[in-house]
Amino acid sequence: MKQTTVEIGRAGEDLAQKYLSSLGYKILEKNWRWRRCEIDLIALHEDQVVFVEVKTRGRDQGEQEAEISHGQRTRIINAAHAFLLSNRWIKFESRFDLVRVRKTNRSWSLDHLKGAFEVV
């Protein structure tokens, strides 16, 4: 049976979470919401709070690159700031990562870009 886009997205987030955990990232939150924004994963790694956007593409979605739009970056940055303030993580450095997950015929591939974008 063919997976829906939502199911593929959830599977990609689960895979990204397992991957990051295997590298020593402590997952603090998954699908954290603030106003109209959601941050897929929030983790602690080497004294940094890492905000992770997961972009998952199914095999039927062609070769389009999974990138973060300017508007989405702005929303993620604002939500990250709210998270840091509300959870008293403000003393920690933070960064924004992108994990691209791609479903192929029988397997998954993953690409992790640390510091995918910065606050300007």
N, CA, C and O atoms as a GROMACS GRO file, in nm:
protein
  480
    1MET      N    1   0.083  -0.118   0.000
    1MET     CA    2   0.000   0.000   0.000
    1MET      C    3   0.088   0.125   0.000
    1MET      O    4   0.189   0.130   0.070
    2LYS      N    5   0.052   0.223  -0.077
    2LYS     CA    6   0.128   0.346  -0.092
    2LYS      C    7   0.112   0.435   0.031
    2LYS      O    8   0.002   0.453   0.083
    3GLN      N    9   0.225   0.490   0.078
    3GLN     CA   10   0.222   0.579   0.193
    3GLN      C   11   0.175   0.718   0.151
    3GLN      O   12   0.202   0.762   0.040
    4THR      N   13   0.104   0.786   0.242
    4THR     CA   14   0.064   0.923   0.217
    4THR      C   15   0.183   1.016   0.242
    4THR      O   16   0.283   0.975   0.300
    5THR      N   17   0.171   1.139   0.199
    5THR     CA   18   0.275   1.239   0.222
    5THR      C   19   0.300   1.258   0.371
    5THR      O   20   0.414   1.271   0.415
    6VAL      N   21   0.192   1.260   0.450
    6VAL     CA   22   0.205   1.276   0.596
    6VAL      C   23   0.280   1.158   0.655
    6VAL      O   24   0.367   1.178   0.741
    7GLU      N   25   0.249   1.036   0.612
    7GLU     CA   26   0.318   0.918   0.664
    7GLU      C   27   0.466   0.919   0.627
    7GLU      O   28   0.550   0.883   0.709
    8ILE      N   29   0.496   0.958   0.505
    8ILE     CA   30   0.637   0.967   0.462
    8ILE      C   31   0.710   1.072   0.545
    8ILE      O   32   0.824   1.051   0.586
    9GLY      N   33   0.644   1.187   0.570
    9GLY     CA   34   0.704   1.292   0.652
    9GLY      C   35   0.732   1.246   0.793
    9GLY      O   36   0.839   1.273   0.848
   10ARG      N   37   0.637   1.176   0.853
   10ARG     CA   38   0.657   1.124   0.989
   10ARG      C   39   0.771   1.022   0.994
   10ARG      O   40   0.852   1.021   1.085
   11ALA      N   41   0.774   0.936   0.893
   11ALA     CA   42   0.880   0.835   0.887
   11ALA      C   43   1.016   0.904   0.874
   11ALA      O   44   1.114   0.861   0.935
   12GLY      N   45   1.023   1.010   0.794
   12GLY     CA   46   1.147   1.085   0.779
   12GLY      C   47   1.190   1.150   0.909
   12GLY      O   48   1.309   1.148   0.942
   13GLU      N   49   1.095   1.208   0.983
   13GLU     CA   50   1.127   1.268   1.112
   13GLU      C   51   1.176   1.164   1.211
   13GLU      O   52   1.270   1.188   1.287
   14ASP      N   53   1.112   1.046   1.211
   14ASP     CA   54   1.155   0.938   1.300
   14ASP      C   55   1.297   0.893   1.267
   14ASP      O   56   1.379   0.870   1.356
   15LEU      N   57   1.326   0.880   1.138
   15LEU     CA   58   1.460   0.840   1.094
   15LEU      C   59   1.564   0.946   1.134
   15LEU      O   60   1.672   0.912   1.182
   16ALA      N   61   1.530   1.073   1.115
   16ALA     CA   62   1.621   1.182   1.153
   16ALA      C   63   1.646   1.180   1.303
   16ALA      O   64   1.759   1.200   1.347
   17GLN      N   65   1.541   1.156   1.382
   17GLN     CA   66   1.556   1.151   1.527
   17GLN      C   67   1.648   1.037   1.568
   17GLN      O   68   1.736   1.056   1.653
   18LYS      N   69   1.631   0.920   1.510
   18LYS     CA   70   1.717   0.806   1.542
   18LYS      C   71   1.861   0.833   1.502
   18LYS      O   72   1.954   0.801   1.575
   19TYR      N   73   1.878   0.893   1.385
   19TYR     CA   74   2.012   0.926   1.337
   19TYR      C   75   2.082   1.022   1.433
   19TYR      O   76   2.196   0.999   1.474
   20LEU      N   77   2.013   1.131   1.469
   20LEU     CA   78   2.074   1.229   1.558
   20LEU      C   79   2.103   1.168   1.696
   20LEU      O   80   2.208   1.194   1.755
   21SER      N   81   2.010   1.089   1.746
   21SER     CA   82   2.032   1.023   1.876
   21SER      C   83   2.155   0.934   1.872
   21SER      O   84   2.229   0.925   1.970
   22SER      N   85   2.176   0.866   1.759
   22SER     CA   86   2.293   0.777   1.747
   22SER      C   87   2.424   0.855   1.748
   22SER      O   88   2.530   0.799   1.777
   23LEU      N   89   2.417   0.985   1.717
   23LEU     CA   90   2.536   1.070   1.718
   23LEU      C   91   2.554   1.142   1.852
   23LEU      O   92   2.645   1.224   1.867
   24GLY      N   93   2.468   1.112   1.948
   24GLY     CA   94   2.481   1.173   2.081
   24GLY      C   95   2.394   1.294   2.104
   24GLY      O   96   2.408   1.360   2.208
   25TYR      N   97   2.306   1.326   2.012
   25TYR     CA   98   2.214   1.437   2.033
   25TYR      C   99   2.107   1.392   2.133
   25TYR      O  100   2.052   1.282   2.121
   26LYS      N  101   2.078   1.477   2.230
   26LYS     CA  102   1.970   1.449   2.324
   26LYS      C  103   1.846   1.523   2.274
   26LYS      O  104   1.844   1.646   2.272
   27ILE      N  105   1.745   1.450   2.233
   27ILE     CA  106   1.624   1.512   2.178
   27ILE      C  107   1.545   1.572   2.294
   27ILE      O  108   1.504   1.502   2.386
   28LEU      N  109   1.523   1.703   2.287
   28LEU     CA  110   1.446   1.773   2.389
   28LEU      C  111   1.299   1.781   2.353
   28LEU      O  112   1.213   1.768   2.440
   29GLU      N  113   1.270   1.803   2.226
   29GLU     CA  114   1.132   1.818   2.179
   29GLU      C  115   1.120   1.765   2.038
   29GLU      O  116   1.216   1.767   1.960
   30LYS      N  117   1.001   1.717   2.005
   30LYS     CA  118   0.968   1.676   1.869
   30LYS      C  119   0.838   1.745   1.831
   30LYS      O  120   0.741   1.743   1.908
   31ASN      N  121   0.836   1.805   1.714
   31ASN     CA  122   0.719   1.878   1.665
   31ASN      C  123   0.673   1.985   1.765
   31ASN      O  124   0.554   1.994   1.798
   32TRP      N  125   0.768   2.064   1.811
   32TRP     CA  126   0.740   2.171   1.908
   32TRP      C  127   0.670   2.286   1.836
   32TRP      O  128   0.717   2.332   1.732
   33ARG      N  129   0.559   2.332   1.890
   33ARG     CA  130   0.479   2.436   1.826
   33ARG      C  131   0.482   2.565   1.907
   33ARG      O  132   0.478   2.566   2.030
   34TRP      N  133   0.490   2.672   1.832
   34TRP     CA  134   0.478   2.806   1.888
   34TRP      C  135   0.403   2.889   1.786
   34TRP      O  136   0.447   2.905   1.672
   35ARG      N  137   0.290   2.942   1.828
   35ARG     CA  138   0.202   3.016   1.738
   35ARG      C  139   0.175   2.933   1.613
   35ARG      O  140   0.119   2.824   1.623
   36ARG      N  141   0.212   2.982   1.496
   36ARG     CA  142   0.184   2.909   1.372
   36ARG      C  143   0.307   2.840   1.315
   36ARG      O  144   0.313   2.811   1.196
   37CYS      N  145   0.403   2.815   1.399
   37CYS     CA  146   0.527   2.752   1.353
   37CYS      C  147   0.551   2.623   1.429
   37CYS      O  148   0.517   2.611   1.546
   38GLU      N  149   0.611   2.529   1.359
   38GLU     CA  150   0.651   2.403   1.422
   38GLU      C  151   0.798   2.379   1.394
   38GLU      O  152   0.845   2.394   1.280
   39ILE      N  153   0.870   2.343   1.498
   39ILE     CA  154   1.010   2.302   1.480
   39ILE      C  155   1.010   2.151   1.493
   39ILE      O  156   0.966   2.095   1.593
   40ASP      N  157   1.062   2.085   1.390
   40ASP     CA  158   1.054   1.939   1.384
   40ASP      C  159   1.125   1.872   1.501
   40ASP      O  160   1.066   1.787   1.568
   41LEU      N  161   1.250   1.908   1.525
   41LEU     CA  162   1.326   1.850   1.635
   41LEU      C  163   1.407   1.959   1.704
   41LEU      O  164   1.464   2.047   1.639
   42ILE      N  165   1.411   1.952   1.835
   42ILE     CA  166   1.498   2.039   1.913
   42ILE      C  167   1.585   1.946   1.997
   42ILE      O  168   1.535   1.860   2.069
   43ALA      N  169   1.716   1.964   1.986
   43ALA     CA  170   1.809   1.873   2.053
   43ALA      C  171   1.919   1.951   2.124
   43ALA      O  172   1.945   2.067   2.095
   44LEU      N  173   1.982   1.884   2.217
   44LEU     CA  174   2.100   1.938   2.284
   44LEU      C  175   2.218   1.854   2.239
   44LEU      O  176   2.216   1.732   2.248
   45HIS      N  177   2.322   1.924   2.189
   45HIS     CA  178   2.442   1.853   2.143
   45HIS      C  179   2.563   1.940   2.171
   45HIS      O  180   2.573   2.053   2.123
   46GLU      N  181   2.656   1.886   2.249
   46GLU     CA  182   2.780   1.956   2.281
   46GLU      C  183   2.754   2.099   2.328
   46GLU      O  184   2.813   2.194   2.275
   47ASP      N  185   2.667   2.114   2.426
   47ASP     CA  186   2.633   2.244   2.485
   47ASP      C  187   2.573   2.342   2.386
   47ASP      O  188   2.583   2.464   2.406
   48GLN      N  189   2.511   2.293   2.281
   48GLN     CA  190   2.436   2.377   2.187
   48GLN      C  191   2.294   2.325   2.177
   48GLN      O  192   2.270   2.204   2.175
   49VAL      N  193   2.200   2.418   2.171
   49VAL     CA  194   2.062   2.381   2.140
   49VAL      C  195   2.052   2.384   1.988
   49VAL      O  196   2.080   2.485   1.925
   50VAL      N  197   2.012   2.271   1.931
   50VAL     CA  198   2.008   2.257   1.785
   50VAL      C  199   1.861   2.246   1.741
   50VAL      O  200   1.788   2.157   1.785
   51PHE      N  201   1.821   2.338   1.655
   51PHE     CA  202   1.687   2.338   1.598
   51PHE      C  203   1.697   2.273   1.461
   51PHE      O  204   1.770   2.320   1.374
   52VAL      N  205   1.623   2.165   1.443
   52VAL     CA  206   1.637   2.083   1.322
   52VAL      C  207   1.509   2.086   1.240
   52VAL      O  208   1.401   2.053   1.289
   53GLU      N  209   1.523   2.125   1.115
   53GLU     CA  210   1.415   2.114   1.018
   53GLU      C  211   1.440   1.987   0.937
   53GLU      O  212   1.550   1.967   0.885
   54VAL      N  213   1.339   1.901   0.928
   54VAL     CA  214   1.351   1.777   0.853
   54VAL      C  215   1.268   1.791   0.726
   54VAL      O  216   1.148   1.819   0.732
   55LYS      N  217   1.331   1.770   0.613
   55LYS     CA  218   1.264   1.774   0.483
   55LYS      C  219   1.269   1.634   0.425
   55LYS      O  220   1.377   1.582   0.395
   56THR      N  221   1.154   1.574   0.408
   56THR     CA  222   1.147   1.437   0.356
   56THR      C  223   1.084   1.438   0.219
   56THR      O  224   0.983   1.506   0.195
   57ARG      N  225   1.143   1.364   0.129
   57ARG     CA  226   1.091   1.351  -0.007
   57ARG      C  227   1.070   1.204  -0.038
   57ARG      O  228   1.157   1.120  -0.012
   58GLY      N  229   0.955   1.174  -0.092
   58GLY     CA  230   0.926   1.038  -0.135
   58GLY      C  231   0.984   1.012  -0.272
   58GLY      O  232   1.027   1.105  -0.341
   59ARG      N  233   0.986   0.890  -0.311
   59ARG     CA  234   1.047   0.855  -0.440
   59ARG      C  235   0.971   0.912  -0.558
   59ARG      O  236   1.028   0.928  -0.666
   60ASP      N  237   0.842   0.944  -0.540
   60ASP     CA  238   0.761   0.997  -0.649
   60ASP      C  239   0.770   1.150  -0.662
   60ASP      O  240   0.704   1.209  -0.747
   61GLN      N  241   0.850   1.213  -0.578
   61GLN     CA  242   0.857   1.358  -0.579
   61GLN      C  243   0.972   1.413  -0.662
   61GLN      O  244   1.006   1.531  -0.648
   62GLY      N  245   1.031   1.333  -0.745
   62GLY     CA  246   1.135   1.382  -0.834
   62GLY      C  247   1.261   1.419  -0.760
   62GLY      O  248   1.283   1.378  -0.646
   63GLU      N  249   1.343   1.496  -0.826
   63GLU     CA  250   1.473   1.533  -0.770
   63GLU      C  251   1.474   1.672  -0.708
   63GLU      O  252   1.580   1.731  -0.689
   64GLN      N  253   1.357   1.724  -0.676
   64GLN     CA  254   1.354   1.859  -0.619
   64GLN      C  255   1.432   1.864  -0.488
   64GLN      O  256   1.426   1.774  -0.405
   65GLU      N  257   1.506   1.971  -0.473
   65GLU     CA  258   1.586   1.989  -0.352
   65GLU      C  259   1.496   2.029  -0.237
   65GLU      O  260   1.401   2.106  -0.253
   66ALA      N  261   1.526   1.977  -0.123
   66ALA     CA  262   1.452   2.010  -0.002
   66ALA      C  263   1.525   2.125   0.067
   66ALA      O  264   1.626   2.105   0.134
   67GLU      N  265   1.473   2.243   0.050
   67GLU     CA  266   1.534   2.362   0.109
   67GLU      C  267   1.434   2.432   0.199
   67GLU      O  268   1.316   2.399   0.201
   68ILE      N  269   1.483   2.528   0.274
   68ILE     CA  270   1.400   2.604   0.366
   68ILE      C  271   1.380   2.743   0.306
   68ILE      O  272   1.477   2.813   0.277
   69SER      N  273   1.254   2.781   0.287
   69SER     CA  274   1.224   2.912   0.228
   69SER      C  275   1.258   3.024   0.327
   69SER      O  276   1.273   3.000   0.447
   70HIS      N  277   1.269   3.144   0.275
   70HIS     CA  278   1.299   3.261   0.360
   70HIS      C  279   1.191   3.278   0.467
   70HIS      O  280   1.222   3.302   0.584
   71GLY      N  281   1.065   3.266   0.428
   71GLY     CA  282   0.956   3.280   0.525
   71GLY      C  283   0.960   3.175   0.633
   71GLY      O  284   0.935   3.204   0.750
   72GLN      N  285   0.992   3.053   0.594
   72GLN     CA  286   1.000   2.945   0.692
   72GLN      C  287   1.118   2.967   0.787
   72GLN      O  288   1.108   2.941   0.907
   73ARG      N  289   1.229   3.015   0.733
   73ARG     CA  290   1.344   3.047   0.819
   73ARG      C  291   1.306   3.150   0.924
   73ARG      O  292   1.339   3.134   1.042
   74THR      N  293   1.236   3.253   0.882
   74THR     CA  294   1.195   3.359   0.974
   74THR      C  295   1.106   3.302   1.085
   74THR      O  296   1.125   3.334   1.202
   75ARG      N  297   1.010   3.217   1.047
   75ARG     CA  298   0.921   3.157   1.147
   75ARG      C  299   0.999   3.066   1.243
   75ARG      O  300   0.975   3.068   1.364
   76ILE      N  301   1.091   2.989   1.190
   76ILE     CA  302   1.171   2.898   1.274
   76ILE      C  303   1.258   2.979   1.371
   76ILE      O  304   1.268   2.945   1.489
   77ILE      N  305   1.320   3.084   1.322
   77ILE     CA  306   1.404   3.169   1.408
   77ILE      C  307   1.321   3.230   1.520
   77ILE      O  308   1.364   3.230   1.636
   78ASN      N  309   1.203   3.282   1.488
   78ASN     CA  310   1.117   3.341   1.590
   78ASN      C  311   1.073   3.238   1.693
   78ASN      O  312   1.072   3.264   1.813
   79ALA      N  313   1.035   3.119   1.645
   79ALA     CA  314   0.994   3.012   1.736
   79ALA      C  315   1.112   2.967   1.822
   79ALA      O  316   1.095   2.940   1.941
   80ALA      N  317   1.229   2.957   1.763
   80ALA     CA  318   1.348   2.916   1.838
   80ALA      C  319   1.378   3.016   1.950
   80ALA      O  320   1.411   2.977   2.062
   81HIS      N  321   1.366   3.144   1.919
   81HIS     CA  322   1.388   3.247   2.021
   81HIS      C  323   1.288   3.230   2.135
   81HIS      O  324   1.324   3.239   2.252
   82ALA      N  325   1.162   3.206   2.100
   82ALA     CA  326   1.059   3.184   2.204
   82ALA      C  327   1.092   3.062   2.288
   82ALA      O  328   1.075   3.064   2.410
   83PHE      N  329   1.138   2.954   2.223
   83PHE     CA  330   1.176   2.833   2.297
   83PHE      C  331   1.290   2.862   2.394
   83PHE      O  332   1.284   2.823   2.511
   84LEU      N  333   1.392   2.929   2.347
   84LEU     CA  334   1.507   2.958   2.431
   84LEU      C  335   1.468   3.041   2.553
   84LEU      O  336   1.514   3.015   2.664
   85LEU      N  337   1.382   3.140   2.532
   85LEU     CA  338   1.339   3.225   2.643
   85LEU      C  339   1.246   3.151   2.740
   85LEU      O  340   1.260   3.164   2.862
   86SER      N  341   1.153   3.074   2.686
   86SER     CA  342   1.054   3.010   2.772
   86SER      C  343   1.110   2.891   2.848
   86SER      O  344   1.056   2.853   2.952
   87ASN      N  345   1.214   2.833   2.799
   87ASN     CA  346   1.270   2.715   2.863
   87ASN      C  347   1.404   2.741   2.930
   87ASN      O  348   1.474   2.647   2.970
   88ARG      N  349   1.440   2.864   2.940
   88ARG     CA  350   1.565   2.904   3.007
   88ARG      C  351   1.690   2.840   2.944
   88ARG      O  352   1.785   2.807   3.014
   89TRP      N  353   1.687   2.825   2.814
   89TRP     CA  354   1.802   2.773   2.740
   89TRP      C  355   1.883   2.888   2.680
   89TRP      O  356   1.977   2.864   2.605
   90ILE      N  357   1.848   3.010   2.714
   90ILE     CA  358   1.908   3.127   2.652
   90ILE      C  359   2.060   3.134   2.674
   90ILE      O  360   2.131   3.196   2.595
   91LYS      N  361   2.110   3.071   2.781
   91LYS     CA  362   2.254   3.074   2.808
   91LYS      C  363   2.334   2.985   2.713
   91LYS      O  364   2.456   2.995   2.705
   92PHE      N  365   2.264   2.898   2.641
   92PHE     CA  366   2.331   2.808   2.548
   92PHE      C  367   2.342   2.870   2.410
   92PHE      O  368   2.257   2.948   2.368
   93GLU      N  369   2.448   2.835   2.340
   93GLU     CA  370   2.456   2.871   2.198
   93GLU      C  371   2.355   2.786   2.124
   93GLU      O  372   2.313   2.680   2.173
   94SER      N  373   2.316   2.832   2.006
   94SER     CA  374   2.222   2.753   1.928
   94SER      C  375   2.261   2.757   1.780
   94SER      O  376   2.337   2.843   1.736
   95ARG      N  377   2.206   2.662   1.707
   95ARG     CA  378   2.227   2.659   1.563
   95ARG      C  379   2.106   2.594   1.496
   95ARG      O  380   2.023   2.531   1.561
   96PHE      N  381   2.100   2.611   1.366
   96PHE     CA  382   1.989   2.560   1.287
   96PHE      C  383   2.042   2.460   1.185
   96PHE      O  384   2.124   2.494   1.101
   97ASP      N  385   1.994   2.336   1.194
   97ASP     CA  386   2.037   2.230   1.103
   97ASP      C  387   1.922   2.192   1.011
   97ASP      O  388   1.805   2.215   1.041
   98LEU      N  389   1.958   2.132   0.901
   98LEU     CA  390   1.862   2.076   0.806
   98LEU      C  391   1.898   1.930   0.786
   98LEU      O  392   2.013   1.897   0.757
   99VAL      N  393   1.800   1.843   0.800
   99VAL     CA  394   1.819   1.702   0.768
   99VAL      C  395   1.727   1.671   0.651
   99VAL      O  396   1.605   1.682   0.661
  100ARG      N  397   1.790   1.632   0.540
  100ARG     CA  398   1.714   1.594   0.420
  100ARG      C  399   1.706   1.442   0.415
  100ARG      O  400   1.807   1.372   0.418
  101VAL      N  401   1.584   1.392   0.408
  101VAL     CA  402   1.561   1.249   0.403
  101VAL      C  403   1.494   1.218   0.270
  101VAL      O  404   1.401   1.286   0.228
  102ARG      N  405   1.542   1.115   0.204
  102ARG     CA  406   1.490   1.078   0.072
  102ARG      C  407   1.455   0.930   0.073
  102ARG      O  408   1.538   0.846   0.108
  103LYS      N  409   1.332   0.900   0.035
  103LYS     CA  410   1.290   0.761   0.025
  103LYS      C  411   1.316   0.714  -0.118
  103LYS      O  412   1.271   0.774  -0.215
  104THR      N  413   1.390   0.604  -0.128
  104THR     CA  414   1.413   0.543  -0.258
  104THR      C  415   1.326   0.417  -0.264
  104THR      O  416   1.244   0.395  -0.175
  105ASN      N  417   1.342   0.337  -0.365
  105ASN     CA  418   1.256   0.219  -0.381
  105ASN      C  419   1.248   0.132  -0.256
  105ASN      O  420   1.139   0.096  -0.212
  106ARG      N  421   1.363   0.098  -0.200
  106ARG     CA  422   1.362   0.005  -0.087
  106ARG      C  423   1.435   0.057   0.036
  106ARG      O  424   1.443  -0.013   0.138
  107SER      N  425   1.486   0.175   0.029
  107SER     CA  426   1.564   0.224   0.143
  107SER      C  427   1.546   0.375   0.159
  107SER      O  428   1.470   0.439   0.086
  108TRP      N  429   1.616   0.428   0.254
  108TRP     CA  430   1.613   0.571   0.282
  108TRP      C  431   1.756   0.623   0.277
  108TRP      O  432   1.850   0.552   0.312
  109SER      N  433   1.772   0.748   0.234
  109SER     CA  434   1.903   0.813   0.242
  109SER      C  435   1.884   0.941   0.324
  109SER      O  436   1.775   0.998   0.329
  110LEU      N  437   1.992   0.984   0.386
  110LEU     CA  438   1.984   1.098   0.476
  110LEU      C  439   2.105   1.187   0.456
  110LEU      O  440   2.217   1.140   0.438
  111ASP      N  441   2.081   1.318   0.459
  111ASP     CA  442   2.186   1.418   0.444
  111ASP      C  443   2.168   1.520   0.555
  111ASP      O  444   2.062   1.580   0.567
  112HIS      N  445   2.271   1.541   0.637
  112HIS     CA  446   2.263   1.631   0.752
  112HIS      C  447   2.350   1.753   0.728
  112HIS      O  448   2.472   1.742   0.716
  113LEU      N  449   2.289   1.870   0.721
  113LEU     CA  450   2.363   1.995   0.702
  113LEU      C  451   2.362   2.072   0.834
  113LEU      O  452   2.260   2.130   0.873
  114LYS      N  453   2.475   2.072   0.901
  114LYS     CA  454   2.489   2.148   1.026
  114LYS      C  455   2.500   2.296   0.992
  114LYS      O  456   2.567   2.333   0.895
  115GLY      N  457   2.436   2.378   1.071
  115GLY     CA  458   2.442   2.521   1.048
  115GLY      C  459   2.388   2.559   0.910
  115GLY      O  460   2.448   2.638   0.839
  116ALA      N  461   2.275   2.502   0.874
  116ALA     CA  462   2.215   2.521   0.742
  116ALA      C  463   2.183   2.668   0.715
  116ALA      O  464   2.188   2.713   0.600
  117PHE      N  465   2.150   2.741   0.820
  117PHE     CA  466   2.131   2.885   0.806
  117PHE      C  467   2.158   2.950   0.940
  117PHE      O  468   2.162   2.885   1.044
  118GLU      N  469   2.178   3.082   0.934
  118GLU     CA  470   2.212   3.157   1.054
  118GLU      C  471   2.114   3.271   1.073
  118GLU      O  472   2.046   3.314   0.979
  119VAL      N  473   2.107   3.320   1.195
  119VAL     CA  474   2.027   3.438   1.224
  119VAL      C  475   2.106   3.558   1.178
  119VAL      O  476   2.223   3.575   1.214
  120VAL      N  477   2.043   3.642   1.098
  120VAL     CA  478   2.113   3.763   1.048
  120VAL      C  479   2.051   3.887   1.102
  120VAL      O  480   2.097   3.997   1.070
   0.00000   0.00000   0.00000
